Amino acid sequence: MDINAVGDYTTHLIRCAISNSKPEPLPQGVTAKDVFIFAKRHLITSCIAYIAQDFCDDDEVISLFQRDLKTALENEIRYSACSRKILSEFEINAVDAMPFKGADIRGYYPDNMLRTSLDEDILIACDKKNEAERIMADLGFTKTDEGKKDTVFVKDGLIYELHKHALEGKNPAYEYYGNILYNCPLQAGYSHIHKMPFEDVYVFSAVHFYKHFTGGGAGLRFLIDLYFLNGQLQDEPSREKIKTKLEALNLQKFNSVMSDLADRLFSCKSSFCPSSDEKALLKYIYMHGCFGSESGFISFFIKRKSAKHQKFKYFYYLWYTTFYQERRYKNYPILKKHPRAIYFCYIHTVFKKGIINRKLSKEDYKRYLKYESFCDKVYLICGITAN
């Protein structure tokens, strides 16, 4: 698959879906299945499904798009009803909470089906965490995972993440969003359910985009979000508020570069002829999928760890490429009985890569350095001087 050719054609399809226009035929070397796989990685299949029959003559692929759209429609109805019930229970039990991320952004799309989510995010007051979890359990949800920032609940395929904090502690914008729940006004008719104002939705979306962009990669869906959010910027006071907040978070250039790219990609004002910088940005976005790729995550960890210890960079490369094979190791039955044996697997793989297959590992490392150099070039285009 030529990722650039498939990505360029997919952005053309998104533009057609937004403008309700007929797409051009598939370019040579790009198949409808390629487009579906690419769109699936970027979580935008439902956005393209409406025009699938206009560019695709493969019944199997059309059915895949239609299946995803049907699932998205069903989930939209189910999530809507379930969220109302959850928020109603939070209100009755005086749990301060606020839906955010995708739940907010969808409201600024002309059609909810252009923007679907795999889960729903709700920010809750830290001191009400136990009460919120009890309510989720009473509603039939099962806790499946708990981290420092959020707790995941699942019921009949619906996934809810209850966040104690809007961002991770290491995020530069953490302090700004530390009290965002109580800084946001209440929803009409509620005493404990809050709603994020448009300006904060916009800025938080930029923060979230930046987080994934620098932490492993971010996909086309973030650009589509930005395009529709920019479409809501009608008055100068709102623009100035957003600009001031972005400048305080050192995100003004990043947001400006991405806003210009989104507008040129999706506005249909003129034919899109990307500059060399825009081609680099798009390649980076295309190759990493919606929330990042394995290569992107590995690069993020290596750069972060080796920032002050460059002479150990090759060791970090060996370690993190080994660490990300953990899920492969877990397929071995013996590790299910003896999970601690995975540390032996780590040591064995590092030894194998670093000594037995040292020549091959060095060649792979050189390819990694080229990839890292490309990422650094992209970061500079966006005004990102340190990762």
VENLINHU-V651309 format. One record per run of one state. SS is the DSSP state (~ for helix, > for strand, _ for the rest). FROM is the first residue (numbers start at 1). TO is the last residue. Records with the same first field share a line. If there is no record, write none. Layout:
BEGIN
SS = FROM-TO ; FROM-TO
END
This chain:
BEGIN
_ = 1-2 ; 20-31 ; 42-44 ; 50-51 ; 56-58 ; 93-96 ; 101-101 ; 109-111 ; 115-119 ; 125-125 ; 139-141 ; 147-149 ; 156-157 ; 164-179 ; 184-185 ; 187-192 ; 195-197 ; 215-219 ; 231-235 ; 249-251 ; 267-275 ; 289-293 ; 307-309 ; 324-325 ; 330-332 ; 338-338 ; 357-357 ; 382-387
~ = 3-19 ; 32-41 ; 45-49 ; 52-55 ; 59-92 ; 102-108 ; 112-114 ; 126-138 ; 180-183 ; 198-214 ; 220-230 ; 236-248 ; 252-266 ; 276-288 ; 294-306 ; 310-323 ; 326-329 ; 333-337 ; 339-356 ; 358-381
> = 97-100 ; 120-124 ; 142-146 ; 150-155 ; 158-163 ; 186-186 ; 193-194
END
